[in-house]
Amino acid sequence: MAKRDYYEVLGVSRGASAEELKKAYRQKAKELHPDRNSDNPNAEAQFKEVNEAYDVLKDADKKAAYDRFGHAAFENGMGGGGGGGPRGGFQQGDFASAFSDVFEDLFGDFMGGRGGGAGARARAQRGSDLRYNLRVTLEDAYKGIQKTINVPTSVTCEGCNGTGSEGGSEPVTCPTCSGMGKVRAQQGFFTVERTCPTCSGAGQIVKNPCRACGGSGRTEKERALSVNIPAGVETGTRIRLAGEGEAGLRGGPSGDLYIFIEVREHAIFQRDGVHLFCRVPVPMTTAAMGGEVEVPTIDGGMSRVKVPAGSQSGKQMRLRGKGMPALRGGGAGDMLIELAVETPVNLTARQKELLREFEKLSSENNPEGSSFFSKVRNFWDGMKN
């Protein structure tokens, strides 16, 4: 299947400025990120396509090559654009490295040759970022809490201190690429470089691999981490723990750990940002004559609320400052109380007798009923006329 034009992928014209390219990329990357499109099986492929397009067009020299040669400028020896990484998934560094290599193939000899150190850059690789989903209660989100989580991840191998070599011996220079991490091949007019097949681009090989990690320099382990959950977190809040992700390869820096918060639903309170909502049942007699009811608050206490005489179901009252704290300071929200007037059930004969007597005496005391039936009479009169 033919690759789409990079400008079309980003939704911009060929004359787009660097700022327009950046803006279009950010919008597309945010829209197509796999974490936000779990129900779209094509999201990851589209996300890769957007990253690949921007990686070329953001660089003036690569963009010039693409504008002149199109996709052909990046296809010699590259095999199309493939998904790097041990799991076949998208690795952001793969695109940057691949296109850097192709640019140097096209222009390196004309612009003073290539710089050294490619093998050194490949030896130490940053570890992947990790994601951990953490569920907390509404009470925990209200007061803040410190939680201990167990995270399965890759850590630096203790047997070889991350070198990948048994006994701490140093890796040796790869004989195939002489430490460059790449091998050259002449293809017509172009000199094409490919990743060295012997060392996989590292520039070095481990002659005596560590038995504990198999030469990778890291092992799988479950770590216990203490996480501070601040008061006011909401579902979707993200907490970053720098350096607590997957260990880097061969002494490279560790990635980061991102904790995504999910607040569980509560049996009594419903949340809307910093505000809480609570539906409170009120006896019919209290609603009619007025009185007080006790309502629970999220801090574990109780508040007495005055119910005005003649209150109807659905009437709302506000307790200021009894909601959730703002995540970044700025006080707390309110708690909204909605009255639910209860109709008594399973009445005794005496209760029924009293209610019938009450009904005879209260025909003029029902404002909503009087207003409704007045509107009905006007409706019927209008139909007759």
N, C-alpha and C positions, 0 to 999 in steps of 0.2 A: 504494500500500500504506500503510495507516494506521500512524502512528508509535506505538511502544510507550510505555506510561506510564513516566516517568522513574524512579519509585520501583521499578517492576518491573525496569527495566534494571539498576539497581544491586542489586536483590535485598533491599530494605529496606522497612519499613512506612512509612506516611505520618507517623507520630509519631516517626521516627528522629531522634536528636540529631545535632548537627554532627559530633561525634566518630565516631558510628556511620556517618554518611555518608562521612566521610573514610576510615575503615577499609574500608568496602565498596568504595569507589572504587579504593583502592590495590590491593586484592586482585583486583578485576576487571581493572584496567589491566595488572597484572603477568601475569595469566592469559591475556589476549587480545592482548598486544603482538605486532605483526606479526613482529618479529625472532625470537620464540620459537614462531611458528606458521606457518613457511614452507610447510607442507603443507596449511594450511587457507585456501582462497580467500576465505572469509568473515571472516577474522580482522580485516582492516583496517577493514571496514565496522562490525563489532561494536566495535572499539576506538574508532572515531569516535563511535559511539552512546553508549558509556560516558562519554567525555570531554564530549560535549554535555550529557548528563544531569547530570553532576556540576557542570559550569560554571554551570548554573542553580540547582541545589539547594544549593550551598555558600554562595550569596549570600542573605541573609535577605530582602531586598526582592524579588529575582527569584523566590525560592521562594514568597513570598506571592502574587505575581502568578500564578505557575503553579498554586498550590493553588486560586486563585479562578477563573481562566479556562482552565486546562489549556493545551494546545498552542496554542489560539487566541490566547493572549496574545503569542505570538512569531511569528505567521505573517503578520501584515499587512505587506506590502512586503518580507518577507524571502525569500520563495520557498522555504520549507521548510528547510533547513539545509544545504545544499550543500557541496561540497568545494572550498575555496579554493585559492589557489596557482596558479602558472603551469603546473604539470604536472597539475593536477586532484587532487593528493594532499592528505592531511590536514595542515593547518597549525594548530598549537595557538592561535596568536594570532587566527585567523579567528573561532573560536567566541567568544572573550572579547570581541572587538570587536563582533561581531554582536549578542550578547545585551546588551551594554552599551548599544548603540544602541536596542534595543527597550525596555529598561527606561526609558531617558530619554524615549522616545515616550509611554509609559504614565504616568509619574510626574513627569517633569521640570517641567511647568508647575505641578503642585500643590506641589512642594517647592522653590520658589524659582528655577526655571529651570535652564538648563544652563551648565556652566562652559566657558570658552574653551579654545583651544589644541588642538582636535581636528586641525586641519590640521598643526600643528607636530609632533604625535605621529606622524602618518602619513608625514611627509617622510623621516625616518630610520628605516629598518627593519633589525633585526638579521639577519645572515646565517644560513643554515641550518647545522645541525651536519652533519658528514660522518663516514662510517664507512670504515675501512680494515682489511682482513683481512691479517694478517701471519703467515706460517708460519716457524717456527724449528726447529732441530734440538734433540734432547734435550741435546746437549753445550752448545749456546748457552743453553738454559734452566738448565743446571747452573751455569755460570760467569757468566752475564750477558754482554751484548754491546751494542755501539752499532751501530745499523743506519741506513743512509740509504735513505729511501723516496721515491718520486716520486708526488706526489698531484695529480691533475688537479682543479682547483677554480676558482672565480671569485675574482678579486682586484680591488682598487680600480684603476680606470682611471687610468693615468698621464697620459693626454692631458688629462683634465679634473679630475683629483684627486678623482674620485668625485661631482662635482656633476652630471654628465650633460650639461653645456652646453659648446658649442664655445668655445674661447678663455678659459675660466674665468668666463664671464658667469654672473650669478646667475639662477636660475629666477624667473619672474614669478608673481604671484598669479593663480589661476584665476578667469576672469571669470564662470564659471557659478555657482560656490559662494562666491565672495568669500573664498577661502582657508580655508573651514570644512571642506572635504573631503566635505561632505554637502549634499544638497538636500532640502527639505521638501515634503510634499504632504499636503493635507487629505483624509482618508477618513472621512467621517461624524463621529463623536464624537472620533476619534483624529487626532492630527497625526503622520504617519509620516515618518521620515527614511530616505533611501537614500544609498548611496555615490554620489558625484558621477560621472556618466558621462564627463565631460571629462577630469578629472585622476586618475580611479580612486582617489579618496580622499586623494591627496597634498596637496591644497590649493594646489598650484603646478603650473605647466606649463613645459616647456622649449621655448622658441621656436626656439632654434638648437641642435638636438641634436648632441652630440659624434659625429664620424664614426667614431671608434675603437670606441665602445661602444654607439652608437645611442641614447644618452640614458639608459641604465640606470645609468651610473656605475661599471660593473665589466665586466671582460673575462675570458675563459677562458684559463687558463694552467696549465702543469704546474710544480709547485714541488718542489724537493728538500729534504727535512726530515731532520734527524738525530734519531733516537729512541733513548733509553736503555732497553734491555730489562733489568730487574733480575733477579738470580739467583733461581731458584725459581719462575718463572712457570709457569702451567699452561694447558692449553687452556681458553679462556673468560675468561682474565684480560683486563681492560679497562684501557687506559692513556688518560688524557685529556690532550690538548694544548690548553690554553685559548687561544682567539683564532686558532687555525690552521685553522678551518673556512672556510665560504664567506664572502666579503666582504659587508658590509651594503649596502643600497641607499641611495644618496645620502648617503654619509658615516656610515651606521649602523654599530654595532659588528659585528665578525666573529663567526661562530659558532665552535664548538669542533670539534676533530677527535678522534674516538674510535678507538683502535687496538685491535682484538680479536685476541688471540694464539691461534694453533693450533700445538701442539707435534707434530712428525711422529713416527710410530712408529719405534722403533729396532730394528736387526737383532739385537741381543743382549739388551738390557734391556727389561723391561716395567715400567711405572710405576704405582704406586698411591699417590697423594698425595705424601708425602715419601719413601716407601719404594720400593726397586727390587727386581726379581725377576730372577734369572738361572738358567737350567737348564744344568748343567755335566755333560758326559759323563765317566764314570769307567771305566777298564778293569776287567774282571771280577776280575783278579788283585789289583788295588789295593783294590777293594771287599772282597774276601775276606780279605786279609792285613793291610790297613791301609796307609797311606802318606800322601803329600801330592799335591795338585794345585794348579796355578796358575790363578787366575781373574782376568779383567779387571775393572777398576773404572772408573766413569764419569769419573774425573779423568784417565784415560789411563794409569794405572799397573797394576801386577799385585800380587795378594795371594796368599800361600801358605796354603792351607787344609788342615788335618790331617783325613784321612779315617779314622774308627775302623774297626778290623777287623770284618768281618761286616756292613758297611753295605749296605742294600737300596736299590733304586730308590725315589725319592720322599722319601728322608730329607732334611730341611732343616737348614741351618746358617745362622747369622746373623753378618754382619760389621757391627758397630755403627759408626754414623757414616759409613758409606760410601754412603748414599743421597743424596737431593736436599736442598739447603738449603731451609729454610722461607722463604717469600716475605717475611714481615715479621720476620725474625730468629727466634731461639729454637733455634739449632743445626740439625742435619741429621738426616735419617732413616737407616734401616738398609738393608743389602742382604741379601736372603734368597737363599741358594743351595740349589737342589734338585739332588740327585745323580741321574743317569741312568746306571745300570750297563749297560755295553755287552756284548752277547754277540758273541764273535768269529765271523767269517764266512770262507769260502774256506779252510778248514783243510787243512793238508797231512796226508799219511798218518800221519806221526809224531805230529802234534798230536792227531789223532783217537785214536791208540793210547794216548797219555798221558791223554786225557780219559776214555777207557773205564776205564783203570786207576784214575783218580781217582774215577770214579763208583762203582766197587766198594768203594772205601775210605771213601766219604763218605755212605753211606746214612743215618747217624745224625747228620749235621752240618747238616741243613737244617731249622731250627726252624719256618719257616713251612709248609713242605711236611708235616712231621710233624704239626703242629697241624691243618692242613687235612684230611689223610687220617684223623686220629683223629676229627674231627667227622663225616666221611663215614661211618665205621664205626658211630658212634653213631646216625646218621640211619637207616642200613639196619637196625640192630637195632631201632630204634623202629618202623619200618615192619612188620617181621616180627611184633612183639608186638601 
